[in-house]
């Protein structure tokens, strides 16, 4: 038997092996061809691996600051693509907004105390892990920053859009109508120097001095009325599952002519009772007039307060529901 493909004994024309130390030694042509083919394949694989390391495929992280046109997710969603740019989610798959810092970013308000019922201004910066002000943000749902403000008993909901100065300071007029502790959620997608985008929701407490008597949540219901509009929903969220929840808005028994608001026919925020976790909600396209469907994920059982913003006749209204998840 030969010891290797490249060193073999060639049979003489008669087919008998030479007997004796002086017999000629050669290389079998078939075996030689096989060795050359195998060697060529190995060489091709090695060359391909080396070239792949020298020239990696282009990544989506080289995308620009703006997110995709017609982007249709609500604040607080998980990681997905924005117009070809890879986006990571700093808050993970559970409720977001539970901390003032997450994913290397920190919300830094200049002041947190407000006088009850008096017009004021909330000013804050978003700082990175080196405490530098972040000044590059992707436009998501038509805005680079979404600010949700709500009292800790989940009343007084406000959806605001601050403006940013050149030094990275965000500001927005804010009035807290009732005394107590309020929660402010900064929902944004930061853009790094290399184009990498990170979606983050940070939460900070605000205070309005005075006696605080928390209100109990209303009983769970699937229908409510707002300024003459009837708003209802169908769908039963389950812990850990992503399920569609379909909202219908009617006026006088007919579908309401919903208008686009922040890039979609509706905008949904969900907050968890207790820790005020900010939940992931994904809106879908409008299937029928007067309807909008959201893909909703709840992390566990409990009670949630959901806020649906919708626009009709140029006016944005908010329908509120209590959702009980077993």
N, C-alpha and C positions, 0 to 999 in steps of 0.2 A: 504494500500500500504506500502511496506517496505521502510524504510528511507535510507538504504544502502545495498549493496550486502553482506556485512559481518555481518549484524545484521538483520535477518529476522525471521518471525514466521513460523514454520513448521506446515503444516496441519496434523491433526490426520488421522488415517486410514479411518475413515468414511467420510472424506472430509470436515467436518464442523470445523470452527474455535472454539477453546475453549472459553467459556463464563465465565469470572470471573478472579479475580486476582490470583488465585491459579493454573491456568492452566499451563501445562508444555510449555516451550519455547525452540525451537531448531533451527537448520540451514538447509535450503533447500540444498540438495546435488548438484543439477544441478547448482544452483547459486554459490555454493562454488567452484565447478569446474571451472566455468567461471571466478570467481575472481582470482583463482590461475593462470589460463592461462594468463589473462591480466597482473597480477603482474609479472609473469615470463618474458613476452615480454618487459615490462618497464625496468625491471632489466637488461635484455640483451642489450637494447639500451644504458642504462647508462654506463654499463661496456664497451661496444664497443667504446663509445665516449671517455671515460677516457683512454682506451688503445691507441686509435688513437692519443690522445694528448701526451701521454708518448712516443709513438713510431711512429713519423711521417714517411711517405713514403720517400725513398731516392730521393734526388733532383739531377737534372743534373748539378748543380753548382759544384759538386765534380769532374768534369772532369779535365783533365790535360791541360797544356799550349798549345800543338799543336792543331790547328783546324783540322777538318776532312780531310782525304785524298781525293784528287780530288775535293776540294772545288771550287765552280764555280761562285762566285759573284765578281763583280768589286768593287773597293773602293767606299765608300759612301752609301752602301746599308743599308736597315733598319734592325730591330731586327729579328733574326732567329737563328737556332741551328747550332753550330759548333761542330760536332763530339760528340753530346750528351750533350754539355755544354750550359746552357742557356746564351744567349748573349743579352744584352740590347743595345739600340741605343741612345746615348746621344744627338743626333742632332734632334730627332723627325722626322716627316714625310715630312717636307719641305726641301728646299735646305740646305745643310750643309756647313761648312767651312766659315761661315760669321763672325766668331769671333775667337779671339786668345784663348778664354777660353770657355769651354762647358762641362757640366756634371761633374764638379769638377776637370777637367784636364785643364792645361795651357801649351801652346807652348812657350818656352823661348829661343829665338835665342841669341847667344853670340854677334853677330853683324849683321846689316841689310844693311850696305852700301857696294857697290861693284863698282869697276872701270869698265867702259864699255869695253867689249871685252877682258878683262884680266882674265886669269884663277884664280879662287879663291876657297874658301871652305866655305860651309855653315855648321855651328855647332849649335846645339840646344839640349835642353832637354825637356822632357815632365814631368811636375810636377803635383802631386795630390793636393787635397784640403788642405793638410798640408804643401805644398810646398816641399815635398820630391820628389826626382827624381824617376820616374817610371822605373823599370828595367825588368819587366816581360811583354812580349807581345806574343800574339798568332801569329802563322804563317798562314797568309791568302793570298791566291793566290801566294803561294810559298815564300812569303817574310813577315817579321814581320813589315816592315814599307814601305809605298809607299809615295813618295814625288812628287807632281805635281807642276811645276813652269810655270807661264804664265804671260805675260805682261797684264796690265789692259785693253788694247784694244783687248785682246784674241789672240795675236800673240806670236810667240816664244815658243810654247808649248814644255815642257820637262817632261819626266816621269823618275824619278830617284829612286834609292834604297840605302839609306844611311846604314852605318854600325854603330853599337853601341859599345861603350867602357864599361868597367865594372862599371863605375860610372854613367851610364845612358846617356852619351853624344853621340848624333848621329852626324855623319859627312859625307859629300859627296862633291866631287869636283863640282863646279858650275861656269859657265861663263854666264854672262848676255850680249848678243850681241848688245843690243840697250839700249839707255838711256830711263829713265822713271821709273815709279813705277811698280813693279812686285808683283805678289801674289804667295806665297808658301803655299801649302796645305799638311799638315801631316795627312795621313790616316792610322789608326792603330786600333788594338783591344788590350786594356790593360787587364791584368790578375791580379785580386786581390789575397791576401794571401789565401782566402778560395776557390779559383778556379773560382770565378765569373768573367765573361768576359764582357767588355763594348766596343762597337765599336764607335769610335769617329773620326771626321774630324775637324781639327783646321786649321785656316788660319792666316798668318802673312804677312805683307807688307815688301818688300825689295826695296831698292832704288839704281838706277844707275844714277849718276849725269850727267846732260847734257840736252840739249833741247829735249822736248817731243812733238812729233806731232802724235797724235793717228791716226791710220788707220781705215777707215770705214770697217765694216764687209762686206765680199763678199755677193753677192745676194744669196738667198736660192737656193739650187740645190740638186738633189738626186743622182748625179753621179759626179765622179772626177777621175783624173789619178794620179798615184804615181809611178815613176820609171818604167814606162811601164805597170803597172797593172791598170786595170779599176775597180773601186770600186763604187758600187751603193747600194742603200737601198730601201726597201719597207716598208710602215707602216706610219700611221699618229698619232703621240702622241696627246692626248687630256688632258687638265688640270684635274688633280685629278684622272685620270684613268691610269691603268697599261696595256699597250698594247705591243704586240710584234713588234719589228723593225728588219727586216731581211736584213743582209748585204750579198752581193755577191762579191767575188773577182775573176777576170778572167785575163788571160794572153793569148793574141793571140786568143781570143774568146773561150778559154777552161777554165774550172774551175781551179783555182790556187791550188796547193798542200799545203794547209795551215798546219802549224806546231803548236804544242801547245806552247803558250806563257803565262807564269804566270798561268798555270793550265787550260787554255782553248784555243780555237782556235781564240780568239780575246779578246781584252780588250778595253772597252769603257769608256771614261770620257765625261761628259756633263757639261758645264758651262753656266750660265745665264748672258746675257748682262746686264750691269748696276751694280748690286750688286755682280756679279761674284759668285753667289751661286753654290755650287757643288751638282749635282743631283744624285739621286739614280738610279742605273742601275743594272739589274740582267741578266747575260748571261745564255743561255740554251745550251743543247748539240747540236753538229753538226748534222743536219738532212741530208744534202747532201754535197758532196765534194765542197769546195770553198765557203761554206756559214757558217754563224754564226748568231744566233738570240739573241737579247737582250730584256728583259722585261723592258720597259722604263716608268718612271713616271715623269711627269712635273707638278709643283705645280700651274702654272698659265700661262696666255698668255704672249707672248713676243718673243724675239729672243734668240736662244741658239746656242752656238758653240760646236759641238760634234767632238771628236777625237777618231778615231778607230786605235788602234795598232794591227798589224797583222804580222805574221812571215812566211817567205818563204825562203828556202835555207839558214837558219841560220841567216838571216838578218831581223831585226824588222823595219817596216816602219809604217808611220802614215798617214792616210787619214783624211782630215778635211772637215767639212760641216757646213753650216749655216742652221739652222732649224727655221722656223717661225711657231709659235703656236698661233692660233686664240682663 
